[in-house]
Amino acid sequence: MAKDGLFDNVHNHELEKLVHDKLVDLRKLETFSKMLAQKIAEYALQKSESKTLYTPFAEECSKFNKYRPGSKRDDITVIVAHVFPR
């Protein structure tokens, strides 16, 4: 779960790669969610500072004939949870 500060700055395929790459680092289940949430939030923050990347925000602007390269600073909240079967 996350706020628009994440989704305006990071494409879904980038999130999938971050999660997949972090799965390799899985050592302790207790800290995995926190570590992954922090990694995703830091990545989104880094991208939010760009003025040239083609982000989801820039993509949405282009649908309305607005040229807006880069991203935008925004509040970024990420929650990662494990859901286990009963």
Secondary structure, 3 states (H helix, E strand, C coil): CECHHHHCCCCHHHHHHHHHHHHCCCCCHHHHHHHHHHHHHHHHHHHHCCCCCECHHHHHHHCCCCCCCECCCCCCCECCCCCCCC
